[in-house]
């Protein structure tokens, strides 16, 4: 069709569009970003880590402690590294910063009001030692950390607890101290970043939880999965509580079970969505599930989300909250282990407003599909610091530190 004939036909149809504007409209449409389901790789960690802590704060991604292999005596990590988050979501130039006061793995890391806190875990000191200690470091303007300092210790050691900050308080939930724990304790975060004394709360979990996960949506805390003490394997149960204005918790209530039982998974919340990623259950898992927090507290049924590029357990997860412009949230997944391999990989995905995991790409790149294709689950071969490693008599009998 000639340009003149096309123009005449458009006018005859009552469409007041000139050919240049039509071409511009087509060009604009073709250049719009496209949504691609999947994960993107970014610059790997300096130190391979499983059972580490991770946070996003002040425009940086942090990896805290963990275990790097090489036998338990050498495996516990005290190093901390950080990288700047780029506008496109990638991270760049991992650098080491001030180390923890003690090597610790299977800890939890959280950030609040310019500080990062490392909670509980385990170390090696002439045997496995379970930790009740908590330390914090100030985030400096360039993203590095000031010296780590001890703050108020918990009332009991907790290996692989979950940790949540809500209403200016730090909550430590479940874990292992020689027994799998149902208990929850809380410490107020003081204006200078130190902690008040820890107090046990009367609202215990409905079941013991160890190497489990936690999500936090508004005033609600969600606890997902964990290890079954007597028979092994993972749990698929999920429970929730509401944080009251005084910092107390409402009684825990059971909600929707996950599709796959799992332990040593990574659990994170982004907006109203809770995700559980990977873990172990009769093999290393790459599957990802999501559920949405309902206004009255329970979760919607769990559904599948974009799987991880490779099966793994013990990875650390962190979420970047949206900017004032309302950009989508981004989830970062760091390290982990599989069949004796300790990983440096770092991957990220955007969480859109439907709870899907992916990223926005130009039409040229999106036509090639996801940059990371999920791998088939590996055969079970848990050559790692297993849950049983924490059951050592040295670990059980060690005094609180």
Secondary structure, DSSP 8 states (H G I E B T S, - for coil): --HHHHHHHHHHTT----HHHHHHHHHHHHTS-EEEES-EEE---SS--BS-EEEEETTEEEEEEEE-SS-HHHHEEEEEEEEEE-TTS-EEEEEEE---SS--BS-EEEEETTEEEEE--EEESSSEEE---EEEEEB-TTS-B---EEE---SS--BS-EEEEETTEEEEE--BSSSBB--EEEEEB-TTS-B---EE-S---SS-BSS-EEEEETTEEEEE--B-TTT-SBB--EEEEEB-TTS-B---EEE---SS-BBS-EEEEETTEEEEE--BSSSB---EEEEEB-TTS-B---EEE---SS--BS-EEEEE---TT---EEEEEE--EETTEE---EEEEEE-TTS-EEEEE-HHHHTT--SS-----------SS-GGGGG-HHHHH----
